[in-house]
Amino acid sequence: MKTNSSFLLAGLTLLLISCHLERNSGTSSEQPKHLLHDYEAFTGDSLVNVVIEIPAGTNEKWEINKTTGQLEWQQITADSSRIVDYLSYPASYGFVPQTLLSKETGGDGDPVDVFVLGASQKRSSIVPVKIIGIIHMLDNQEADSKLIAVPANASLLKVESFTQLEAEYPGIIEILQLWLSHYKGTNQVEMQSVLGEVEALKYLKKAHLDYLKNRNQ
């Protein structure tokens, strides 16, 4: 009788372990969120989400794979990846999810690009930001403007507008423009204009509507 009880207890223990392993394996097999589709562009408190592709101070060119929704180191050839052969990125760089600059409207077919000023942000992190400006530019004659933003929880660089940024942190916009003008080499990028938060948000909202339109087709 004692032997039968031992076998029963052992069997019950194995069953519990099996159930635990099955639950854990189900959790680990869950697909990661699609960084382009599964995050909102705008938060409930008037901020904007940015997915960080390239932390400030680095020069590896990572970008979103629009099919898988994950970040990838941009490939040049089968056995080499792209490194920016210039100064490292002067600010963290990423994109706004659920946005699209469609080729039909003169864009490059990618989501909206954003420079996030301040401390370096971790790759793949989702950073709520305040949009304060936009740099309009052409990249090889194709529209490729860049939004300018500051993190919502920034301990430094606490600015609320483009005018305040220019007044309290002179030179930042010029640094970004100079870097953008040269990081791809000579005569690849043409600066057009720099505007404040009103025009930047108008540009962003148009790209969000463009995304929704194309997503629903």
Residue, then its C-alpha position, 0 to 999 in steps of 0.5 A: m500500500k505504501t509503495n502504491s502511494s509513493f507511485l501515485l505521488a510521483g505520478l502526480t508530481l510529474l503531471l504538475i511539472s509537465c503542466h508547468l513546462e507546457r504553460n511556460s513553453g506557450t509563453s515563450s513562443e508568443q510572437p514579439k510585438h510588430l514595432l510598426h503596427d502594434y504601437e500607437a503613433f499618439t499617446g493619450d496624453s498628447l505625446v508621440n511614441v518613437v521606436i529607437e533604431i539607432p542610439a545617440g553616439t553609435n554608427e551602426k545603421w539599424e532600421i525597421n523591417k516592415t514585414t517582420g516588424q523587428l529591427e535589423w542591421q541594414q545589409i550592404t552585401a550578404d556578409s557586410s552591414r552598414i556603418v555610417d562612415y562619419l561622426s556617430y549619430p548626434a542624437s538617438y534616431g528612430f521612427v513613429p509607429q503607424t506612419l507612412l510617407s508613401k511614394e504616391t505623396g512624394g515620400d520614401g515609403d518608410p515611416v516618419d523619422v525622428f531625432v530624439l534629443g538628450a541622453s542616448q536611448k536604448r535600441s528597440s525602446i519605445v520612447p514617448v516624446k514631445i515633437i518640437g520641430i522638423i527639418h525638411m530635406l531631400d535625400n537623393q531628390e526624394a523627400d526625407s524630412k526629420l522630426i525633432a523631439v525631446p523625451a517626455n521624461a527628460s531630466l535635462l533639455k526640458v523644452e516645450s517648443f522650437t522657439q525655446l530650444e533655439a533660445e536656450y540651446p543654440g546650435i543644436i539645429e545647426i549641428l543636426q543640419l550639418w551632420l545630415s548634410h554630410y553623413k552620406g557623403t557629398n551632394q547626397v542630401e539637400m537642406q530645405s527648411v526648418l520649422g516648428e512644432v505646428e508644422a511638424l505635427k501637421y506633417l506627422k498627422k498626414a503621415h499617420l492618415d497615409y498609414l491608415k489609408n494604406r493599411n486598410q486597403 
